[in-house]
Amino acid sequence: MTEKRTEGRRPPLTGGFVAIIIFKWLKASAFVIFGIVALKLARASEMPSAIQIADFFSISRESELVHHVADLIASVTARQATGFGVASLLVGAVFFVEGALLAVRVWWSTFFTISLTAFGIPIEIYEIVQRPGSTRRYALLAVNVAILIYLWKRRYEFRAGAVGNRLANQASTSSG
């Protein structure tokens, strides 16, 4: 069935698009938080100890993870932390823009998100090869492949007018 669009009105976003937008914004938030923390650490006179990290997060001072994080932070120079912080803020901005463009239904936003998501999949596969025991990496890969498939099937959904409807109908009938 073909939905007719009324002039000036957009149909509501489907649940899949809402989930993708939320996922992109959550990733953006994580990268921005990491970037801010990295930039703050770059300006710190001394790096925090394992005890300070544990106290800040109100977790056990004997936690192996806390000591691992403290060792990792101690091995990073201020210049590296600045680089990580700036890069993380830029990546966070890209994820935010992806979600925002999808939210306002810019006609090319699906293609933009497909391209960026596809670009990240080889990186995720490389990370899985490096650490095959990480279930988090497999889960992220699965989510991004699902996003890729969903957006590919609906890549013409935001196109206005008869051309967009015709392209969307052709895509849906040819893909399944």
C-alpha positions as CSV (number, residue, x, y, z in Angstrom):
1,M,0.0,0.0,0.0
2,T,1.2,3.5,-0.8
3,E,0.7,6.3,1.6
4,K,-0.1,9.6,0.1
5,R,1.7,12.5,1.6
6,T,-0.1,15.7,2.1
7,E,1.7,18.9,1.2
8,G,3.9,20.2,4.0
9,R,3.2,17.3,6.4
10,R,5.5,14.5,7.0
11,P,4.4,11.1,8.2
12,P,5.7,10.1,11.7
13,L,9.0,8.4,12.0
14,T,8.8,4.6,12.2
15,G,10.0,2.8,15.3
16,G,13.1,1.7,13.5
17,F,14.2,5.2,12.6
18,V,13.5,6.4,16.2
19,A,15.7,3.5,17.5
20,I,18.5,4.4,15.1
21,I,18.3,8.1,16.1
22,I,18.4,7.2,19.8
23,F,21.3,4.8,19.2
24,K,23.3,7.5,17.3
25,W,22.6,10.1,20.0
26,L,23.7,7.7,22.7
27,K,26.9,7.0,20.8
28,A,27.4,10.7,20.4
29,S,26.9,11.3,24.1
30,A,29.5,8.6,25.0
31,F,32.1,10.1,22.6
32,V,31.5,13.6,23.8
33,I,31.8,12.5,27.5
34,F,35.0,10.6,26.7
35,G,36.3,13.7,24.8
36,I,35.6,16.0,27.7
37,V,37.3,13.7,30.1
38,A,40.3,13.2,27.9
39,L,40.7,17.0,27.5
40,K,40.3,17.5,31.3
41,L,43.0,14.8,31.9
42,A,45.3,16.5,29.4
43,R,45.2,19.7,31.4
44,A,45.6,17.9,34.8
45,S,48.8,18.5,36.7
46,E,49.0,14.8,37.5
47,M,47.0,11.8,36.4
48,P,44.6,10.3,38.9
49,S,45.6,7.2,40.8
50,A,43.6,4.0,41.0
51,I,42.4,5.1,44.5
52,Q,41.2,8.5,43.2
53,I,39.4,6.8,40.3
54,A,37.7,4.2,42.7
55,D,36.7,6.9,45.1
56,F,35.2,9.1,42.3
57,F,33.1,6.2,41.0
58,S,32.4,4.8,44.5
59,I,33.7,1.4,43.7
60,S,36.2,-0.9,45.3
61,R,39.8,0.3,45.4
62,E,40.9,-3.3,44.8
63,S,39.0,-3.6,41.5
64,E,41.2,-4.9,38.7
65,L,39.4,-2.7,36.2
66,V,40.2,0.4,38.2
67,H,43.9,-0.4,38.4
68,H,43.9,-1.2,34.6
69,V,42.2,2.1,33.8
70,A,44.7,4.0,36.1
71,D,47.6,2.3,34.4
72,L,46.2,3.1,31.0
73,I,45.6,6.8,32.0
74,A,49.2,7.0,33.4
75,S,50.7,5.8,30.1
76,V,49.0,8.5,28.1
77,T,50.8,11.8,27.5
78,A,49.0,15.2,27.7
79,R,49.4,15.6,23.9
80,Q,47.9,12.1,23.3
81,A,45.0,12.9,25.6
82,T,44.3,16.1,23.8
83,G,44.4,14.3,20.5
84,F,42.0,11.6,21.8
85,G,39.7,14.3,23.3
86,V,39.5,16.4,20.1
87,A,39.0,13.3,17.9
88,S,36.3,12.0,20.2
89,L,34.5,15.3,20.2
90,L,34.5,15.3,16.4
91,V,33.2,11.7,16.2
92,G,30.5,12.6,18.7
93,A,29.5,15.6,16.6
94,V,29.2,13.3,13.5
95,F,27.0,10.8,15.4
96,F,24.8,13.7,16.7
97,V,24.5,15.1,13.1
98,E,23.6,11.7,11.7
99,G,20.8,11.4,14.3
100,A,19.6,15.0,13.8
101,L,19.5,14.6,10.0
102,L,17.4,11.4,10.3
103,A,15.2,13.1,12.9
104,V,14.3,16.0,10.5
105,R,14.1,13.6,7.6
106,V,16.6,15.2,5.2
107,W,16.2,13.2,2.0
108,W,19.9,12.2,1.8
109,S,20.3,11.5,5.5
110,T,19.7,7.8,5.0
111,F,22.5,7.7,2.4
112,F,24.8,9.6,4.8
113,T,24.1,7.2,7.6
114,I,24.5,4.2,5.4
115,S,27.9,5.4,4.2
116,L,29.2,6.2,7.7
117,T,27.9,3.0,9.2
118,A,29.4,0.9,6.4
119,F,32.7,2.7,6.8
120,G,32.8,1.6,10.5
121,I,32.1,-2.1,9.9
122,P,35.6,-3.0,8.8
123,I,37.0,-1.3,11.9
124,E,34.6,-3.3,14.0
125,I,35.7,-6.5,12.3
126,Y,39.3,-5.6,12.8
127,E,38.6,-5.1,16.5
128,I,36.9,-8.5,16.7
129,V,39.9,-10.2,15.1
130,Q,42.2,-8.5,17.7
131,R,40.0,-9.5,20.6
132,P,37.6,-12.3,19.6
133,G,36.4,-12.9,23.1
134,S,34.6,-9.6,23.4
135,T,30.9,-10.1,23.1
136,R,30.4,-6.3,23.2
137,R,32.2,-6.0,19.9
138,Y,30.0,-8.7,18.3
139,A,26.9,-7.0,19.6
140,L,27.9,-3.6,18.2
141,L,28.7,-5.2,14.8
142,A,25.3,-6.9,14.8
143,V,23.5,-3.6,15.6
144,N,25.4,-1.7,12.9
145,V,24.7,-4.4,10.3
146,A,21.0,-4.3,11.3
147,I,21.0,-0.5,10.9
148,L,22.7,-0.9,7.5
149,I,20.1,-3.4,6.3
150,Y,17.2,-1.4,7.7
151,L,18.3,1.9,6.2
152,W,19.2,0.3,2.9
153,K,15.6,-1.1,2.6
154,R,14.2,2.4,3.5
155,R,16.8,4.6,1.9
156,Y,14.2,6.5,-0.2
157,E,11.6,7.0,2.6
158,F,12.4,10.7,3.0
159,R,12.2,11.6,-0.6
160,A,9.4,14.0,-1.4
161,G,6.9,13.7,-4.1
162,A,6.1,11.1,-6.7
163,V,9.8,10.4,-7.5
164,G,10.5,9.4,-3.9
165,N,7.3,7.3,-3.6
166,R,8.1,5.5,-6.8
167,L,11.7,4.9,-5.7
168,A,10.6,3.6,-2.3
169,N,8.0,1.3,-3.9
170,Q,10.6,-0.1,-6.3
171,A,13.1,-0.6,-3.5
172,S,10.6,-2.4,-1.3
173,T,9.4,-4.7,-4.1
174,S,12.9,-5.6,-5.3
175,S,14.4,-6.2,-1.9
176,G,11.9,-8.6,-0.5
